[in-house]
Amino acid sequence: MPLPERALISRIRKMSHSARVKLPAGAGVVAGIGDDSAVLRNKTGRDVLVTTDFTLEGIHFRRDWHPAESVGHHCVTRGLSDIAAMGGEPVAVFLSLALPRDLPQTWVDGFMRGLVRQAEEYGATLAGGDTAGSPNGVLADIILIGSVPQGKVLLRSGARPGDAIYVSGTLGGSAAAVLEMERTRKKVSPRDYSRHFRPEPRVEVGRVLREKRLASAMIDTSDGLSVDLAHICKESGCGAEVEADAIPLARVGKPSHEVDLELGLHGGEDYELLFTARPNKKIPSRIAGVPITRIGHMKRGRKILVIDPQGSRSELLPSGWEHFRE
Amino acid sequence: MPLPERALISRIRKMSHSARVKLPAGAGVVAGIGDDSAVLRNKTGRDVLVTTDFTLEGIHFRRDWHPAESVGHHCVTRGLSDIAAMGGEPVAVFLSLALPRDLPQTWVDGFMRGLVRQAEEYGATLAGGDTAGSPNGVLADIILIGSVPQGKVLLRSGARPGDAIYVSGTLGGSAAAVLEMERTRKKVSPRDYSRHFRPEPRVEVGRVLREKRLASAMIDTSDGLSVDLAHICKESGCGAEVEADAIPLARVGKPSHEVDLELGLHGGEDYELLFTARPNKKIPSRIAGVPITRIGHMKRGRKILVIDPQGSRSELLPSGWEHFRE
């Protein structure tokens, strides 16, 4: 197995280099690709955020359903969203990429274009990574480095009983595309399901919530409301009550229609922010142009309850987001 | 494909948690596993180092030849060595791990044990990562975060014509094990080839060289002397001349014997430090207990020449380290 295939890898390396055109000087990335480590400089009094996310062919995407650019875009969005969920600002992105030998170069080009464009959109420089041959399918590990004023990070553990629960944007839009593709066994139009193919991290919303000290706990909805709210509850040692009627459901498809409540409760990969705030905090109905909706409140205990429009309560069990089932 | 297999992954997550027993307070890792990002705090006036390395089954290791603990040990050593090569100090390690469903839990336990033990040996805390199911083979991406006083990082680009070239320890020991396993198609004793199965990063050597301002450029010998010296030459815009006789060759096997010069010149994964120093710098013959050997000097031009014991010169072409050829 004479892997990694050096010609292909050298092309990617070159691409990474050329992507680094707007390397900031002084702060940010001091030295990038071409040394053993990248060197990052933080402004004084800031903590460093680090998050990593695997994106694997066949699990997180399918090459026949997802355009290469969308995969690159999605891949880096996952990391950007993790930084947003801490109230942080993206600084640098690292990509470890393993590619099958028969992968067309056009696919790699599209993937890198989607990734670099989205990273730069949110101020993150592609600063390094690693490449290898893959025995099977495209394997990408994204590492996002972010920055936040010292001690100001927003954790999952800060919620208290009585805090209100909010979510940005709408839920269920990404999962709706997956369901539709699984049902029809065909790809769908990226334009009709943009939340799945071009999700956006809520970096600006997170920054505002942190700067104005509005949120007590925060997470991004990468796994789905039921799972992510359970994380906040667990880390904060509380329960929660959610009003089914209040959940902002995404509109998808053509003609567009609202997704089912089930998708709003359990669908993942929307990359919205789910946060709590003390009851006396006034939360704007929009932050950085994104609607903010109050969906319930934190309670004593451990349980998460959903109240339906008739007022009856049922327990909301975390139902994980399983990506594709082939 | 109902992946990731949640039970297995939750076991790894638990293990990662328990590995975090000695979480340092104040500096270092502020918040680790259990939030969207890890939070790292640097002492004031320090730059952050980031490096990532893929370790893929079938390319970097074979499950039938390499004990699980050795794979975990090796995997994190690659990152630690990159930090050492910058003169940095390891702070935190992140692990993105994708596992095949049929992988025995004992393998995962051994891998994590080898990884965590080696990381802690060099002061790095396992601070997070990501887990997924793997469609094919074990996939591990290691991210090492290090720290270095601001502006004091040792780069590959600092060498000048006339600088002496040094290498720590011995070369060729790791590649000798691979050659032997490929020749015999059998595993070899990890004790007789410890450089391959338990390589050590030269973190302390790198730190001393940086603190005492002894080195002008530095890299670790992960790809092999010919390739890594070519990196220094390229980044520094120089050529080099190496004395074949001076190269410190590893002793391996049982009974132990010295490896061939070819392995000393081209064998990778020894994780020694290759560095240059101005001609007026007095370099100790040992640093942190590790022998340091002068093997040549930097020259004008682009070429790298080897001088054999008879004094004849030939060009040393970078000959990449290709891991396994199955």
Interface residues (C-beta under 8 A of the other chain):
Chain A: M1 P2 L3 P4 R6 V30 A31 G34 D35 D36 S37 A38 V39 L40 R41 N42 T44 G45 D47 V48 L49 V50 T51 T52 D53 F54 L56 E57 G58 I59 H60 S81 D82 I83 A85 M86 G88 A92 F94 S96 A98 A127 G128 G129 D130 T131 A132 G133 S134 P135 N136 G137 L139 D141 I143 L144 I145 G146 V148 Q150 V153 L155 R156 S157 I219 D220 E235 G320 E322 H323 F324 R325 E326
Chain B: M1 P2 L3 P4 R6 V30 A31 G34 D35 D36 S37 A38 V39 L40 R41 N42 T44 G45 D47 V48 L49 V50 T51 T52 D53 F54 L56 E57 G58 I59 H60 S81 D82 I83 A85 M86 G88 A92 F94 S96 A98 A127 G128 G129 D130 T131 A132 G133 S134 P135 N136 G137 L139 D141 I143 L144 I145 G146 V148 Q150 V153 L155 R156 S157 I219 D220 E235 G320 E322 H323 F324 R325 E326
